Amino acid sequence: MLFNDFAIEILSLINLREETRNNYKSIFKCHIQTPLDGVKISDVNRNHLQQTLQHLPPHTRSATLAVMKTVFREAMMHGLIEYSPATDYRIPTPIVGRKKFLTWEELKVAELGRYKTQIHFLALHGLRWGEAVVLNQSDIRGNRVHINRSIHGETKSQSGVRVVPLISEFAPFPKSPKTLRKVLDPFGVHIHSLRHTYAYILKSQGVHVTTAQKLLGHSDVKVTLKVYTQVLDNEIDAAGDLLRLIS
């Protein structure tokens, strides 16, 4: 059986969240299908993996290898191959750079046009785009925002079901994220950056990291800590001023 035929079939059958399935299919179509066109799954070797992965950016390479490992694992379970060429295949761990975001002070004075209300809402409540786009007025009650679903049906994880304090005015979101992206692009940030703005607001106001974890809907506090350990240049200067007071 051809690798591509099996991959297309198995990615539609295995037990995955619908969002994950769509991501896997997109990765397969963009980065795997063409390099392995016409190759039998039993003939795929580590050279094929190298040729498929070597020119991809680090994060894309890592995600593509994960999809290939999934396909090979299923092929072994179905008796199509005895050994996965992806076993012990190592790639460098992607280096995660500091993510750019706008502080609330910067957002307050930014020219955001007709979507200013929605952008401010994301920055002050920390919703993911998929959660925000399905939000309606009935989800806002008792001076709180009740988050219990996303555009994919369920929230990203059970911890995504949460309640956050209502801080700013709510207005329905456009159905496509493209409109907000066009507004944010000139500032060098994207929609998800607004969650970092929210996390930074929580940090700046002294909200404990475990509370921030719940407000952000993170299943692992380590994810929250990655944001909390980000510092801006003015914080470095402020720390220096504090240390000089005791020196």
N, C-alpha and C positions, 0 to 999 in steps of 0.2 A: 504494500500500500504506500502511496505517496505521502510524504510528511505533511504537505499542505492539506490534502484531503482529510487526513486523520485529525489534524489540528482544528480545522473548521468544524468538523463533526463533534469532537470531544469538548471544545470550548462552549458549545451550545448545550451539552448534556450534563457536565459535571456540576456539582452543587456549589454555586458561587452566588454572592449577592449580585443583584442585577447591575449595580454600578460597577462592581469589580469585573463582571463578565464583559460589560461594554468596554471597559478600559483594556482588558486583555485582547479583545477582538480588534480594537483600534491599533494596539501595539503590533499585533500579528500582521495586520493589513499594511501598516506603514513600514515595518522594519524587518519582517521575517519572510513574508510571502514571496517577494521577488527573489531574494538571494537563494531560497531553497526551492524555487520553482522546478518541478520535474524530478526532484531527488526523492528516492525511496526512503522511508523512515529508517529502515534497517541499514541504509548506506550513509546516513548522516554521521560525521565524525567531528573531532575537535577542530579540524581545519575549517570545516563549514561554520562552526561556532565562531571561530576567530574572524573569518571573513565577514560574517553577519554583524558582529559586535564592534569590530575594531574602530570604525569611523564614527560611532555614535557618541554623543555627549555623555558624560559620566552617569548622570541620573537616568537617562534614557537607556543606556547600556545595561544598567542594573535591573531596570524594570523589564527589559526585553529578555534578559537571561532568566528572570523569574518565570516568564511565560513559557520559555522553551523547556525549563526544568519541569514545569507542570505537565506539558505535553509528553515529554519523555517518561515521566513517572506513570502517566496513564497508559502509555504504550507498553510499558513493562507489565503493568497489571493486566493488560489485555493479551499478553503473550506475543506481542509483535516484535519486541526486542528483548534481549537478555540483559543488556547493560546500557545505562544512559551515558552518552558522551559528555553530558553536563555534570556528571558526578565529580566532585572536587575541582570543578573548573573555577578558577579564581580570577576575579577582576579587582582592580584597586577600589577601595572604599571611597565613594564620592565625598569630596570635601565640601561641607556645607558652609557657605560664606554667610556673612551677616546680611540678613534680609532687610531691604530698605522699606521704611514705612514713614508715614507722616504723623507727627505728633498732633494732639488735638488742637494745640495753639495754631499750628500750621493749617489745619483743616478749617478752622473757624474763619480764617481770612481768605481762604482759597476761593477762586471764582469757579463754582461748580455748576452753574447754569440751572436748568430746570430740574435736575436730579439732586440738588443740594440736600433736600429733606431725606431722601433715601440713603445717600452716602453718609450723612451725619448719623442716621439711625444705625447703620452697620457699624460705624466707628464707636458708638456709645452703647452698643448692646452685644457686639461680638458674634453675630449670627454668620453662619456660612451662607453663601449665595443660595444653595439648594434649600436651605431652611427659610430664608427670607422671602423667596419668590412665591412660596405657598402660604405665607402668613396673611391673615386677614384680621379685621377689626375684632372678631369674636375671640381671638387669641390674646387680646389685650384687655385685662380686667384686674381689678384690685390693685391698680398701679404697678402691675407686673406684666411681663411678656412671657407667655407660656409656649414653649417650643417642644413639639412632640412628633414632628414629621418633617420630611423633606420632599423635594421634587421627585425623588426615587421611591417614595412611599414611607419607609422607615427612616429614622435619623441614622447618621453614619455609624453609631454604636448606641448601646443602651444608655451610656452616660450622656449621649446627646439629648436625651429627654431631660429638660431642665426648665427652671424659671429664673428669669433675670429681672432686676428692677427696671421699670420704665423710666427713661431719662429724657427722651426727646419725642417730638411729634412723629407719628407713624403715617406713612402714605404708601399705597400699594406699589409693588415693584413691577417694572416692565418684565415681560415674559422672557426676553432675551437679555443675557448679560452684556451683549455687544454695546448697548447704549451707555452703560456705566463705564465700560472699558475705555470707550472713546473719550469720556470725560477725564478719566484718571491717567491715561497714557501720557499726556504732557507733563505730569508730575513724576513720571518714572515709577509709578506704583500700579498695582492691580487690585482687583476686588478683595482677594484674600489678605492683602496687606492691611486692610481695615480691621481684621481680627488682631493683627499685631498692634495696631493703634489702641484697640480696646484693652489688650493685655498690658500695654505700656501704661495706660491710664490707671488700671488696677494697681500695678506695681508702684506708680508714682504716688498714689493715694494711700499706700501702705496696706493694701488688701493682702492677706496672707496667701501664700502660693496654693495651699490646698483649697481655699475658698475660690481663688481664681480658676483652679482646675474645674470646679463644679460649674462656675459661671460660663466658662469657655466650652464645656462639654467634652473635655479631654478624658479618655479612659485611662491614661497613664500620666502621672504627675511629672514624669521626666520630660514629656512634650511641653508642658507648661514652663518647666524650669529653663528650657532652652530659650524661651522668650524672655523670661525674667532675668536671665543672665546677660541679655543684651544691654549694652550701655551706650549712651550717646556721649559725644565729646564734652559737652558741658557738665555731664555727671563726673567725668574724670577730673575736670578742673575743680568741681565742687568738692570732690573727695580730697584733692590736694589741699584746698583751703582749710578743710576740717583738720587734716593731719598737721598742718603748720601751726594750728592753734595749740596743739599739745606738745610740739617739739621744743 
